[in-house]
Amino acid sequence: MYDICANILKLKLQTSKWLLFSLLCLIWGSSFILMKIGLQHLTAYQVAAIRISSAGLVLLPFSVKAFKRVPRHKLLTVVAAGLLGNFLPAFLYCLAETKIDSSLTSILNALTPLCAIVIGISFFQLKITWHKILGVIIGLTGLILLPFASGNEINFSNLSYASLVLIATVCYGTNVHVVGRYLKELSSTDIATVALSIFIVPCILVLAFTGFFDLPLTQNGYLFSIAAAFVLGALGTALATIWFYVLVKTAGSIFASLVTYGIPFIAVLWGLIFGEVVTVLEIGCLFIILAGVYLVNKKD
């Protein structure tokens, strides 16, 4: 009887971890096309501001207890984590997608683990191994080949917008080490709650200064774009972050990190559905980048 109960529990845990894994791939992979939908009637600044403010509002009911649990001397570090991990990337991704496809954005996003390794080695005394170095080299090779993979003449203006995604991945890569080194003893949920809720007011100010509240917000097009930006924040930023931490705790960080591999494929699929052109060579570059990510994440 004990063995039967243990097997049932094990099966439930296996099922739940794969369910969470699939949900995270779907949610985060869909975030790039949601940004593109939001940008149909709103500016990049407005979509990003709605995303962060809606994420903060979802977590706001937990903010009072979260603020009490975060030590005062750690508050600025939590704000920095929110700035690097949520606020700045939200604006950078939206600005990038005004000129480049969501599919390309998702492929560039796959460089995040490589950035985390490079930053860790450069500034956080991360242990260097041969496969990590090889992984970074392979990943960067995929990145260098990517502009030539579209089959079109290289547009340096578009490349400058693609660089915004790279800056966002640097922000993410830095934030991983900031949280891991300076906020390790704090609850992940408390960090996310404080980091997101504290940016609600700045985001509302951004919306006000960009003329958002003067738009015909009741028209269907605007409502659709606002809904996409809201879902992007509430589901893709707030809830998905919590679910990811649950996955880390129940299945381990190695398994959770594999979400990185699923995200771009979901994003590329959405891009194809919405009429974006994705070449075979771009998919090839994606596999090169993911091969680098695999080597970087490989156990020593």
Backbone as a ProteinNet text record, in pm:
[ID]
protein_1_A
[PRIMARY]
MYDICANILKLKLQTSKWLLFSLLCLIWGSSFILMKIGLQHLTAYQVAAIRISSAGLVLLPFSVKAFKRVPRHKLLTVVAAGLLGNFLPAFLYCLAETKIDSSLTSILNALTPLCAIVIGISFFQLKITWHKILGVIIGLTGLILLPFASGNEINFSNLSYASLVLIATVCYGTNVHVVGRYLKELSSTDIATVALSIFIVPCILVLAFTGFFDLPLTQNGYLFSIAAAFVLGALGTALATIWFYVLVKTAGSIFASLVTYGIPFIAVLWGLIFGEVVTVLEIGCLFIILAGVYLVNKKD
[TERTIARY]
83.9	0	87.7	194.2	285.7	349.8	389.1	453.3	357.6	229.9	128.8	111.7	99.8	83.3	206.3	324.3	448.1	454.2	412.5	413.2	313.4	196.8	94.9	146.7	210.4	266.9	375.9	461.5	568.8	512.6	405.5	342.1	281.8	218.9	159.4	265.7	379.8	487.8	544.7	561.3	612.5	516.4	385.3	283.8	279.2	283.9	273.6	394.7	514.2	632.8	632.4	584.8	577	464.9	358.9	250.3	299.1	370.7	426.9	527.5	610.8	710.3	642.1	538.1	466.5	396.7	336.6	268.7	367.1	484.6	584	636.7	661.1	704.4	598.2	472.4	362.7	346.3	348.6	327	442	565	679.3	706.3	676.7	692.1	589.6	473.9	367.6	385.8	476.2	489.9	537.1	615.5	669.9	561.4	469.2	360.8	259.2	243.3	154.5	206.2	338.8	396.9	363.5	376.7	349.8	203.6	112.1	-30.7	-55.7	8.4	-6.6	41.1	145.8	204.9	122.1	17	-67.1	-138	-173.3	-245.3	-182.3	-81.4	-17.3	130.7	193.9	338	412.4	541.3	625	625.8	631.8	634.4	503.3	392.6	262.1	244.1	284.5	273.2	358.1	481.6	570.9	517.7	463.9	411.8	289.6	201.9	84.5	130.3	231.2	282.1	330.8	417.1	475.2	371.8	286.9	187.2	84.2	43	-54.6	6.5	135.6	203.3	208.7	239.5	243.1	107.4	2.2	-133.6	-179.2	-140.5	-175.2	-112.8	9.8	81.2	58.8	-11.5	-30.8	-95.5	-193.4	-252.3	-151.5	-38.6	63.3	175.2	166.4	279.2	303.7	195.9	212.9	299.9	266.5	345.8	485	493.1	623.2	717.1	666.2	748.9	796.7	714.3	752.6	862.8	858.3	956.1	1090.9	1092.5	1218.8	1291.1	1412.3	1487.8	1512.4	1512	1527.9	1659.3	1765.1	1894.8	1902.3	1800.4	1796.2	1699.2	1626.1	1519.2	1573.7	1682.5	1740.1	1788.6	1838.6	1883.2	1764.6	1652.6	1530.4	1480.5	1486	1446.4	1536.8	1667.6	1762.4	1729.2	1688.8	1649.7	1526.7	1430.3	1311	1344.1	1438	1479.9	1547.4	1640.1	1715.7	1635.8	1554	1484.8	1348.9	1289.1	1153.7	1136.5	1162.9	1128.3	1203.4	1335	1413.4	1393.1	1398.5	1376	1239.4	1136.1	1002.4	1001	1067.2	1072.8	1165.8	1277.6	1373.1	1313.6	1243	1181.1	1073.4	991.3	884.8	942.2	1044.8	1109.6	1170.6	1231.2	1292.7	1187.3	1072	969.2	895.8	927.2	871.9	940.4	1058.5	1134	1168.8	1171.8	1207.6	1094.1	1090.1	983.6	993.5	878.9	876.1	957.3	960.2	1037.2	1185.5	1236.9	1378.6	1408.3	1316.5	1334.3	1349	1265.9	1270.4	1400.1	1450.9	1577.5	1691.3	1693.3	1795.4	1782.1	1659.5	1634.5	1699.7	1719.6	1781.3	1926.5	1982.3	2119.8	2130.7	2017.8	2019.7	2112.3	2104.8	2195.3	2342.4	2373.4	2511.8	2559.1	2471.7	2505.1	2528.6	2444.8	2459.5	2595.4	2642	2771.7	2885.8	2880.3	2985.8	2995.3	2880.3	2878.5	2927.5	2888.4	2933.1	3083.7	3140.7	3285.7	3357.9	3302.3	3368.4	3362.1	3247.3	3226.4	3194.2	3159.2	3113.8	3195.9	3317.8	3411.4	3349.3	3269.4	3208.7	3316.6	3307.2	3405.6	3401.3	3519.9	3528.6	3563.7	3487	3517.9	3523.4	3584.3	3605.5	3473.5	3371.2	3245.7	3165.7	3185.5	3120.6	3180.6	3313.9	3380.2	3338.5	3337	3296.2	3151	3066	2924.6	2905.9	2981.2	2973.5	3018.6	3127	3178	3076.3	3016.2	2916.5	2794	2747.7	2631.7	2656	2773.7	2807.3	2821.9	2865.4	2873.1	2733.8	2636.4	2498	2446	2485.3	2442.9	2503.3	2632.3	2699.8	2640.5	2601.9	2546.5	2401.9	2332.6	2189.7	2153.7	2225.3	2186.8	2195.6	2281.1	2298.2	2199.4	2119.2	2034.2	1898.1	1858.8	1724.7	1713.1	1826.9	1823.5	1801.4	1780.3	1761.9	1889.5	1896.9	2010.7	2010	2127	2137.5	2099.9	2004	1958.8	2017.8	2113.7	2184.5	2093.9	1987.7	1890	1819.6	1779.6	1715.4	1811.7	1939.5	2039.1	2051	2037.4	2045	1927.6	1811.2	1696.5	1715.2	1777.4	1807.9	1903.4	1992	2086.1	2014.7	1893.8	1815.9	1780.1	1752	1723.8	1848.2	1963.6	2088.5	2113.6	2082.5	2095.8	2001.9	1880.5	1783.7	1836.4	1900.8	1955.8	2071.3	2146.2	2251.7	2189.3	2077.4	2004.8	1961.4	1901.7	1858.5	1977.7	2085.4	2202.8	2264.6	2264.7	2315.7	2223.5	2092.7	1994.9	2003.6	2031.4	2045	2150.8	2262.2	2371.4	2343.4	2275.6	2238.5	2147.2	2045	1951.2	2021	2099.2	2166.2	2267.3	2334.1	2439.1	2387.5	2301	2263.3	2122.6	2039.3	1902	1867.3	1968.2	1949.1	1859.1	1867.1	1792.1	1646.4	1608.8	1470.7	1383.6	1254.6	1159.1	1150.6	1148.6	1139.3	1010.5	901.9	774	778.8	845.9	859.4	941.3	1048.3	1131	1048.2	975.7	895.3	785.7	721.1	610.6	658.1	765.6	818	872.9	948.9	1014.6	915.1	799.1	700.5	602.5	557	458.3	516.4	647.1	709.5	715.2	696.5	702.2	563.5	458.7	323.2	309.3	348	333.7	418.4	548	625.5	562.6	503.6	440.8	314.7	237.8	119.2	161.3	272.3	324.5	368.6	430.4	469.8	346.8	240.1	115.6	57.2	62.7	7.9	88	219.7	304.9	303.1	269.3	264	124.9	32.4	-101.2	-193.6	-164.2	-245	-389.9	-411.2	-546.2	-629.8	-567.3	-639.9	-679.9	-638.8	-670	-814.5	-874.4	-1011.1	-1007.4	-991.3	-962.9	-1078.9	-1198.6	-1314.2	-1326.8	-1247.2	-1252	-1191.5	-1243.5	-1203.2	-1053.6	-992.3	-849.3	-766.9	-799	-726.4	-751.8	-875.5	-907.9	-829.5	-815.4	-743.1	-594.7	-536.5	-395.7	-373.3	-465.3	-454.7	-466.5	-560.8	-580.1	-454.2	-391.1	-268.2	-157.9	-144.1	-41.1	-71	-199.5	-237.9	-208.5	-246.2	-218.3	-67.9	6	151.4	208.4	152.8	201.9	148.6	16.2	-47.2	-8.3	-8.1	20.7	168.4	222.8	358.7	467.5	437.4	538.3	513.9	392.8	364.4	347.4	242.5	212.1	317.8	367	466.8	595.4	631.6	751.2	735.1	617	589.7	591	526.4	523	663.7	748.2	885.2	958.8	940.2	1005.8	951.9	822.8	764.7	832.1	852.1	917.2	1060	1131	1268.3	1271.7	1175.5	1174.8	1129.5	1038.4	984.8	1063.6	1122.2	1190.5	1339.6	1386.7	1528.7	1559.3	1669.8	1705.1	1745	1807.8	1850.7	1729.5	1630.6	1509.1	1437.6	1428.7	1359.2	1428.7	1561.6	1636.1	1608.9	1557.7	1527.6	1413.9	1340.2	1235.9	1295.3	1421.7	1491.7	1485.3	1486.2	1486.5	1349.3	1243.8	1109.1	1054.9	1097.3	1041.4	1053.4	1173.8	1184.4	1102.7	1084.7	1007.8	859.6	807.6	669	655.6	753.7	750	757.7	845.1	857.4	728	665.7	538.3	431.5	421.8	326.7	359.4	488.4	528.6	482.3	495.9	451.7	300.2	227.6	81.2	38.7	112.6	77.4	145.9	200.6	250.5	392.9	468.9	609.6	690.2	795.4	879.7	998.5	1010.8	1123.4	1195	1322.8	1398	1456.7	1492	1555.5	1689.1	1759.9	1889.4	1873	1763.5	1737.9	1712	1636.7	1613.9	1746.2	1832.5	1964.9	2046.6	2040.8	2110.6	2054.6	1922.8	1859.7	1917.2	1931	1985.8	2131.8	2207.9	2346.9	2351.2	2264.7	2258.9	2218.7	2118.1	2071.6	2176.1	2256.5	2367.2	2466.5	2491.7	2578	2518.2	2387.1	2317.3	2327.8	2314.8	2324.7	2461.9	2567.7	2703	2725.8	2669.5	2684.6	2616	2499.2	2422.8	2465.6	2553.1	2594.8	2667.8	2638.7	2705.5	2853.8	2934.3	3079.4	3114.4
-120.2	0	125.7	121.1	235.4	261	150.6	164.1	224.1	184.3	236.4	386.7	428	570.9	650.8	593.4	661.3	678.3	573.7	580.3	682.2	690.1	788.8	930.4	951.3	1082.8	1120.3	1022.3	1047	1082.6	1011.5	1038	1177.7	1217.6	1351.5	1459.5	1438.1	1535.6	1546.9	1429.3	1430.2	1503	1474.8	1538.2	1688.1	1728.1	1870.2	1947.6	1888.4	1961.9	1978.7	1876.9	1889.9	1984.5	1988.4	2082.8	2226.5	2251.8	2384.5	2421.4	2326	2348.2	2388.8	2315.7	2343.9	2479.7	2511.5	2640.6	2756.8	2741.9	2849	2869.5	2759.4	2770.6	2842.1	2804.8	2865.2	3013	3045.2	3184.3	3274.5	3235.8	3320.5	3320	3208	3205	3291.9	3310.6	3393.4	3541.8	3574.5	3714.3	3804.6	3749.4	3831.5	3872.9	3781.7	3817.2	3906.7	3890.9	3980.4	4123.5	4139.4	4273.1	4331.2	4247.1	4292.8	4334	4258.7	4293	4424.6	4440.7	4565	4685.5	4665.7	4775.7	4815.7	4740.5	4775.3	4908.6	4940.7	5066.1	5150.2	5097.7	5170.5	5188	5282.3	5301.6	5198.6	5184.4	5090.7	5125	5254.9	5297.7	5263.6	5275.7	5246.4	5096.6	5013.3	4867.6	4821.8	4870.4	4831.6	4879.3	5001.6	5056.2	4977.2	4939.6	4857.8	4721.4	4666.1	4534.1	4535.8	4629.7	4632.2	4672.4	4770.4	4814.4	4705.7	4631.7	4523.5	4410.2	4381.5	4280.3	4324	4452.3	4505	4502.5	4533.1	4533.7	4393.3	4292.9	4154.2	4112.9	4159.3	4121.7	4220.1	4329.9	4434.4	4384.2	4291.5	4243	4178.3	4131.1	4066.6	4162.4	4287.3	4379	4425.9	4442.7	4491.8	4395.7	4266.8	4166.9	4153.7	4164.8	4151.3	4263.2	4387.1	4500.7	4485.7	4427.3	4407.1	4302.1	4201.3	4093.1	4128.4	4228.7	4270	4368.6	4336.5	4428.9	4561.7	4669	4803.4	4818.9	4757.4	4771.5	4691.7	4607.2	4529.9	4589.7	4694	4747.5	4803.3	4877.3	4933.8	4823.8	4715	4602.5	4536	4525.5	4468.6	4559.1	4690.3	4785.9	4770.5	4753.1	4731.7	4603.2	4499.7	4373.8	4393.5	4471.9	4500.5	4581.9	4673.2	4758.1	4673.8	4586.7	4504.5	4386.1	4327.1	4204.3	4223.4	4342.8	4363.3	4495.5	4606.4	4738.3	4771.3	4772.9	4808.3	4710.3	4577.7	4485.1	4501	4532	4549	4659.5	4770.6	4882.7	4852.4	4786.1	4754.8	4658.5	4555.5	4458.6	4525.4	4607.7	4674	4769.9	4846.1	4935.7	4855.9	4741.9	4659.2	4607.3	4569.3	4509.2	4611.6	4737.8	4836.7	4825.4	4760.2	4749.5	4606.6	4512.8	4375.5	4281.1	4163.7	4067	4007	3961.3	3896.2	3766.5	3698	3573.3	3598.9	3702.5	3737.4	3780.8	3853.9	3896.1	3776.6	3674.3	3555	3477.3	3474.3	3405.6	3476.6	3609.9	3687.5	3671.4	3656	3637.3	3510	3411.9	3285.8	3303.5	3422.5	3451.1	3485	3496.3	3536	3449.6	3315.1	3234.5	3258.9	3286.3	3314	3445.3	3545.4	3674	3655.4	3572.3	3546.9	3486.1	3395.4	3332.2	3433.1	3509.6	3608.2	3709.8	3759.5	3857.1	3792.9	3667.4	3597.3	3579.3	3544.4	3527	3661.3	3765.1	3896.3	3970.7	3959.4	4045.1	3970.4	3841.4	3771.3	3646.1	3640.5	3530.3	3391.9	3381.5	3253.1	3157.8	3032.6	2932.2	2910.7	2912.8	2894.3	2748.9	2686	2551.6	2554.8	2453.2	2453.4	2453.3	2379.4	2372.2	2501.4	2577.9	2708.9	2806.2	2805.3	2891	2852	2721	2672.7	2710	2698.6	2733.7	2879.7	2967.3	3110.9	3138.1	3072.1	3092.1	3045.5	2928.4	2875.5	2966.7	3010.9	3099.1	3230.3	3286.9	3412.6	3393.3	3273.3	3243.1	3246.9	3186.9	3192.3	3333.7	3417.2	3557	3634.3	3611.8	3681.9	3642.9	3516	3468.2	3513.1	3545	3573.7	3687.5	3801.8	3909.6	3869.5	3768.1	3725.2	3615.3	3567.7	3450.6	3483.3	3610.1	3646.3	3643	3648.9	3649.2	3786.3	3887.3	4025	4104.1	4219.5	4307.8	4355.1	4356	4392.7	4539.4	4562.4	4696.9	4735.8	4829.9	4864.1	4935.9	4999.9	5060.7	4952.8	4843.7	4732.5	4662.8	4656.6	4596.5	4674.2	4805.8	4886.7	4855.7	4825.8	4787.5	4646.5	4558.3	4424.5	4432.9	4533.8	4550.9	4584	4641	4668.1	4538.1	4432.7	4301.2	4248.8	4268.8	4223.2	4296.8	4425.5	4501.3	4443.9	4405.9	4345.8	4213.2	4132.7	4005.4	4029	4137.1	4174.2	4212.7	4286.1	4321.1	4195.1	4100.4	3974.2	3898.7	3891.3	3817.7	3878.2	4010.9	4078.7	4054.8	4060.7	4045.5	3908.2	3805.2	3669.6	3668.4	3734.6	3735.7	3829.1	3939.7	4032	3961.3	3892.8	3821.2	3704.6	3629.9	3512.5	3545.5	3659.2	3694.1	3777	3874.1	3971.1	3951.3	3871	3853.6	3706.3	3626.1	3481.3	3440.3	3515.1	3475.7	3520.1	3600.8	3649.7	3556.9	3557.2	3479.2	3533.5	3443.1	3483.3	3561	3517.6	3585.2	3726.5	3742.1	3875.9	3967.8	3914.7	3995.1	4040.9	3946.6	3979.9	4079.9	4060.4	4148.1	4290.6	4305.8	4439.9	4503.9	4426	4479.2	4526.7	4460.6	4497.7	4603.9	4589.4	4684.4	4824.4	4833	4964.1	5046.6	4980.1	5050.6	5084.3	5060.3	5092	5242	5323.8	5470.3	5524.2	5488.2	5535.2	5497	5378.1	5333.8	5414.8	5446.9	5530.8	5669.7	5720.8	5849.8	5842.8	5731.4	5712	5714.6	5645.5	5643.8	5784.3	5860.4	5996.8	6087.4	6080	6167.7	6130.8	6004.3	5962.8	5978.7	6037.7	6065.7	5946	5842.8	5721.6	5748.8	5828.9	5850.7	5942.3	6000.9	6083	6004	5878.4	5794.8	5747	5710.1	5652.6	5507.6	5491.6	5359.6	5261.4	5309.6	5219.6	5156.9	5203.1	5144	5003.9	4915.3	4774.5	4754.4	4827.6	4811.8	4843.1	4954.8	4993.3	4894.7	4849.3	4752.3	4622.8	4579.9	4456.3	4470.6	4585.3	4608.9	4620.9	4688.9	4702.2	4565	4483.2	4349	4264.3	4275.6	4199.6	4242.3	4374	4424.9	4384.7	4385.2	4346.3	4198.3	4113.1	3969	3945.2	4020.5	4011.5	4036.7	4135.2	4167.1	4074.8	4058.5	3981	3833.6	3778.2	3635.3	3611.5	3686.4	3660.4	3712.7	3815.2	3870.3	3830.4	3852.1	3826.8	3677.7	3616.5	3477.5	3380.4	3402	3310.5	3310.9	3427.3	3434.9	3348.7	3355.9	3273.9	3126	3091.7	2951.4	2898.8	2986.2	2944.3	2910.2	2992.6	2964.3	2835.2	2808.7	2681.8	2565.6	2579.6	2474	2451.2	2559.9	2548.5	2468.5	2496.9	2431.2	2286.3	2253.9	2118	2026.2	2084.4	2001.3	2029.2	2136.8	2170.5	2275.2	2345.9	2457.3	2411.1	2292.5	2242.9	2216.9	2146.4	2119.2	2248.9	2340	2466.9	2549	2541.4	2620.1	2574.3	2452	2400.2	2476.2	2557	2641.9	2731.4	2767.5	2851.3	2791.5	2659.1	2592.3	2594.8	2594	2588.2	2721.6	2830.5	2963.7	3007.6	3002.6	3054.4	2976.9	2846.7	2768.2	2805.6	2829.2	2877.2	3013.8	3101.4	3237.7	3236.3	3152.5	3142.1	3089.5	2992.8	2939.2	3047.6	3128.8	3240.5	3339.8	3363.1	3454	3406	3276.8	3219.6	3231	3207.2	3217.2	3359.1	3458.4	3598	3655.5	3568	3610.5	3660.7	3640.7	3680.2	3579.2	3625.6	3538.8	3491.4	3360.7	3300.7	3206.4	3232.8	3151	3027.7	2929.9	2807.7	2841.8	2938.2	2977.6	3042.1	3116.7	3175.3	3065.9	2963.6	2849.1	2778.8	2770.3	2711.3	2789.7	2922.5	3006.9	2986.1	2966.3	2939.1	2811.7	2706.9	2580.7	2597.4	2679.4	2705.6	2775.1	2876.6	2948.9	2855.2	2770.5	2678.3	2571.6	2534.8	2441.9	2506.7	2636.1	2708.9	2716.5	2741.2	2746.8	2612.5	2503.1	2368.6	2348.1	2385	2367.3	2455.8	2576.1	2667.4	2610.9	2547.9	2493.9	2354.2	2293.4	2156.5	2149.2	2043.6	2025.3	2001.1	2049.8	2030.4	1884.1
0	0	0	80.2	86.6	-49.8	-118.1	-249.5	-351.4	-343	-435.6	-415.3	-288.2	-256.5	-301	-279.5	-319.6	-470.4	-544	-690.4	-742.7	-677.6	-717.4	-694.2	-577.8	-545.1	-645.9	-677.9	-774.2	-911.3	-952	-1081	-1083.8	-970.8	-963	-973	-905.6	-910.5	-1051.6	-1116.9	-1254.2	-1347.5	-1329.9	-1414.2	-1391.2	-1262.1	-1229.1	-1279.9	-1273	-1318	-1469.9	-1542.5	-1688.2	-1729.3	-1649	-1675.5	-1658.2	-1548.4	-1525.1	-1633.9	-1670.3	-1775.3	-1905.7	-1943.1	-2067.8	-2061.8	-1946.6	-1930.7	-1943.4	-1881.9	-1887.5	-2029.2	-2100	-2239.9	-2322.4	-2300.5	-2376	-2342	-2211.3	-2167.3	-2211.8	-2178.3	-2212.6	-2363.5	-2429.4	-2574.5	-2644.9	-2581.6	-2639.9	-2609.7	-2517.2	-2475.3	-2589	-2680.3	-2789.1	-2888.4	-2918.5	-3010.4	-2940	-2807.6	-2732.2	-2736.3	-2730.5	-2743.8	-2881.2	-2983.7	-3120.2	-3135.5	-3074	-3079.1	-3005.2	-2889.9	-2815.1	-2893.7	-2973.9	-3050.5	-3173.7	-3202.7	-3317.3	-3297.8	-3172.3	-3146.4	-3035.7	-2969.5	-2860.1	-2890.2	-2824.1	-2840.5	-2756.2	-2784.9	-2709.6	-2560.9	-2529.8	-2390	-2319.2	-2390.5	-2331.2	-2306	-2402.7	-2385.4	-2267.1	-2259.8	-2150.4	-2015.2	-2011.6	-1886	-1838.6	-1932	-1895.6	-1845.6	-1912.1	-1872.3	-1727.2	-1692.7	-1558.5	-1453.6	-1485.7	-1387.6	-1361	-1464.3	-1444.2	-1362.1	-1384.6	-1303.4	-1157.7	-1136	-999.7	-933.1	-1010	-953.8	-915	-992.7	-960.1	-827.1	-803.1	-681.1	-565.5	-592.9	-491.5	-361.7	-367.2	-241.1	-146.3	-201.2	-116.9	-78.1	-124.2	-110.7	32.6	111	248.6	328.6	324.7	397.2	337.1	202.2	136.2	176.9	182	222.2	366.7	452.5	592.4	604.1	514.3	523.2	459.5	373.9	310.7	403	448.9	535.7	465.6	542.4	483.7	408.5	460.4	393.7	263.9	239.3	115	13	53.9	-30.7	-163	-157.2	-279.6	-374.1	-318.1	-400.8	-469.4	-397.7	-457.3	-569.3	-546.9	-651.4	-773.8	-749.4	-859.4	-934.8	-860.5	-923.4	-1011.2	-962.6	-1041.6	-1165.7	-1150.5	-1263	-1371.5	-1329.2	-1424.1	-1476	-1389.4	-1425.8	-1490.1	-1474.5	-1527.3	-1601.2	-1531.9	-1583.8	-1713.4	-1709.3	-1828.4	-1944.2	-1920.5	-2032.2	-2097.6	-2019	-2076	-2180.5	-2150.4	-2244.5	-2362	-2334	-2440.8	-2542.6	-2495.4	-2587.1	-2673.3	-2611.6	-2687.3	-2791.3	-2754.3	-2850.4	-2965.5	-2935.5	-3039.5	-3137.6	-3085.1	-3171.3	-3257.7	-3242	-3335.7	-3471.8	-3476.8	-3601.8	-3642.6	-3546.7	-3581.6	-3542.6	-3606.7	-3582.1	-3442.7	-3391.8	-3261	-3262.3	-3377.6	-3388.4	-3367.9	-3433.5	-3418.8	-3275.6	-3215.3	-3075.9	-2983.7	-3005.9	-2920.7	-2940.3	-3064.1	-3090.4	-3017.9	-3025.5	-2954.9	-2803.3	-2755.6	-2612.4	-2559.5	-2649.1	-2608.3	-2565.2	-2588.9	-2548.1	-2399	-2329.7	-2187.9	-2101.7	-2110.1	-2026.6	-2058.8	-2186	-2223.2	-2160.6	-2162.9	-2099.5	-1950.4	-1888.5	-1745.1	-1713.8	-1801.1	-1779.4	-1797.6	-1905.5	-1933.5	-1820.8	-1773.9	-1664.2	-1534.9	-1512	-1392.4	-1389.3	-1504.5	-1513.9	-1497.8	-1558.2	-1561.4	-1428.5	-1357.3	-1240.6	-1110.8	-1119.5	-999.5	-969.2	-1023.1	-993.9	-1017.7	-1122.7	-1156	-1206.7	-1166.4	-1206.8	-1358.2	-1420.2	-1564.7	-1594.9	-1685.5	-1733.9	-1886.3	-1943.5	-2088.8	-2164.8	-2111	-2185.7	-2175.1	-2066.9	-2057.6	-2159.7	-2170.3	-2269.1	-2410.2	-2438.1	-2569.9	-2597.7	-2495.4	-2511.5	-2546.7	-2480.6	-2510.5	-2653.3	-2695.1	-2831.9	-2935.4	-2912.3	-3005.8	-3010.8	-2894.4	-2889	-2961.2	-2940.8	-3008.1	-3158.2	-3199.2	-3342.7	-3405.2	-3334.8	-3382.7	-3390.6	-3293.2	-3292.1	-3410	-3436.9	-3546.4	-3681.6	-3696.5	-3823.1	-3845	-3735.7	-3742.7	-3838.4	-3839.6	-3932.4	-4079.9	-4110.5	-4249.1	-4287.4	-4190.1	-4212.5	-4271.7	-4272.4	-4319.2	-4470.8	-4539.6	-4685.5	-4743.8	-4658.7	-4704.4	-4683.2	-4745	-4723.8	-4578.4	-4519	-4377.8	-4358.4	-4269.8	-4237.8	-4103.3	-4106.7	-3983.1	-3884	-3934	-3843.9	-3762.8	-3832.3	-3762.9	-3667.3	-3707.7	-3619.2	-3489.2	-3497.1	-3375.3	-3283.6	-3341.8	-3259.5	-3202.4	-3280.3	-3228.8	-3110.5	-3113.1	-3001.7	-2871.8	-2881.3	-2760.2	-2688.5	-2767.1	-2708.3	-2637.8	-2699.5	-2637.6	-2505.8	-2501.9	-2376.4	-2270.4	-2314	-2220.5	-2164.9	-2250.1	-2201.5	-2104.4	-2124.7	-2029.7	-1895.3	-1901.4	-1777.5	-1704	-1778.5	-1717.4	-1658.2	-1736.6	-1691	-1566.3	-1556.8	-1437.4	-1318.2	-1343.4	-1235.7	-1169.5	-1249	-1194.1	-1083.5	-1107.5	-1010.3	-893	-919.2	-811.5	-711.4	-765	-678.3	-609.2	-685.1	-629.4	-522.1	-534.7	-438.9	-322	-349.4	-245.9	-187.9	-255.6	-207.3	-186.4	-169.1	-161.5	-45.9	65.5	185.8	182.4	83.2	74.4	-9.2	20.8	-57.3	-199.4	-295.9	-436.8	-462.8	-398.8	-416.1	-359.8	-244.8	-184.7	-274.6	-332.3	-423.1	-542.1	-603.7	-721.7	-687.1	-573.1	-532.9	-509.5	-433	-404.5	-531.9	-609.1	-728.5	-833.3	-842.3	-943.4	-892.8	-768.1	-717.3	-700.4	-679	-657	-785.4	-901.2	-1029.1	-1085.6	-1007.9	-1055.4	-1082.1	-986.1	-1000.6	-1116.1	-1127.2	-1242.8	-1376.9	-1383.3	-1508.3	-1539.2	-1437.8	-1458.1	-1507.6	-1454.1	-1500	-1645.9	-1683.7	-1824.3	-1914.1	-1871.4	-1949.6	-1961.9	-1853.9	-1855.8	-1949.2	-1940.2	-2021.7	-2169.8	-2201	-2342.2	-2402.5	-2326.1	-2378.5	-2384.4	-2308.6	-2311.7	-2272.5	-2169.4	-2117.7	-2207.8	-2308.5	-2405.7	-2530.8	-2538.1	-2654.7	-2648.3	-2762.7	-2764.3	-2715.2	-2586.3	-2527.8	-2537.6	-2569.4	-2579.6	-2717.9	-2812.8	-2946.5	-2944.1	-3028.3	-3026.2	-3043.1	-3136.7	-3161	-3038.6	-2972.8	-2852.1	-2737.9	-2725.7	-2621	-2639.7	-2764.8	-2795.3	-2759.7	-2794.1	-2762.7	-2612.1	-2542.6	-2397	-2330	-2379.3	-2323.6	-2341.4	-2459.5	-2485	-2388.7	-2367.6	-2276.1	-2131.7	-2094.5	-1958.3	-1933.3	-2027.8	-2014.7	-2007.7	-2088.7	-2089.6	-1950	-1878.9	-1745.1	-1638.1	-1635.2	-1528.7	-1533.8	-1654.9	-1669.6	-1698.7	-1795.1	-1840.7	-1748.8	-1668.6	-1578.3	-1433.6	-1383.4	-1240.7	-1210.4	-1264.8	-1230.7	-1281.1	-1403.6	-1459.6	-1378	-1323.5	-1239.4	-1115.3	-1052.9	-934	-969.8	-1081.9	-1125.7	-1155.2	-1210.1	-1238.9	-1109.8	-1006.2	-879.3	-817.1	-835.8	-789.2	-860	-991.8	-1071.3	-1023.9	-994	-944.1	-814.5	-724.9	-594.3	-600.8	-694.5	-701	-794	-899.5	-998.4	-1009.9	-947.2	-952.3	-1057.4	-1034.6	-1122.7	-1262	-1273.8	-1404.9	-1493.2	-1437.8	-1515.1	-1550	-1453.3	-1477.1	-1585.5	-1590.7	-1689.3	-1832	-1848.1	-1981.7	-2049.5	-1971.7	-2030.3	-2138.4	-2120.8	-2218.5	-2358.6	-2367.2	-2497.7	-2564.4	-2483.5	-2540	-2585.6	-2518	-2544.7	-2690	-2751.3	-2888.4	-2989.9	-2969.4	-3065.2	-3061.8	-2941	-2929.2	-2994.5	-2968.8	-3023.8	-3176.4	-3230.8	-3376.9	-3437.7	-3371.7	-3420.6	-3425.5	-3319.6	-3319	-3430.2	-3451.1	-3557.2	-3693.1	-3719.1	-3846	-3861.6	-3752.5	-3755.6	-3791.4	-3741.3	-3765.8	-3890.2	-3972.8	-4102.8	-4106.2	-3998.9	-4001.9	-4082.9	-4147.5	-4229.8	-4146.7	-4132.7	-4060.1	-4155.5	-4181	-4275.8	-4207	-4289.7	-4238.4	-4172.9	-4230.2	-4174.3	-4036.8	-4016.1	-3883.9	-3780.9	-3820.7	-3731.1	-3702.1	-3805.4	-3785.4	-3684.2	-3692.3	-3594.5	-3454.5	-3445.8	-3316.2	-3255.5	-3336.9	-3285.6	-3243.5	-3316.3	-3278	-3142.1	-3124.4	-2996.5	-2883.1	-2907	-2803	-2771.1	-2871.1	-2844.6	-2748.1	-2768.1	-2675.6	-2536.5	-2530.8	-2401.5	-2329.3	-2405.2	-2346	-2280.7	-2353	-2299.2	-2176.7	-2179.8	-2066.2	-1942.7	-1961.2	-1848.4	-1806.5	-1884.3	-1855.6	-1722.7	-1647.8	-1517.8	-1537.6	-1439.9	-1448.4	-1428.6
[MASK]
++++++++++++++++++++++++++++++++++++++++++++++++++++++++++++++++++++++++++++++++++++++++++++++++++++++++++++++++++++++++++++++++++++++++++++++++++++++++++++++++++++++++++++++++++++++++++++++++++++++++++++++++++++++++++++++++++++++++++++++++++++++++++++++++++++++++++++++++++++++++++++++++++++++++++++

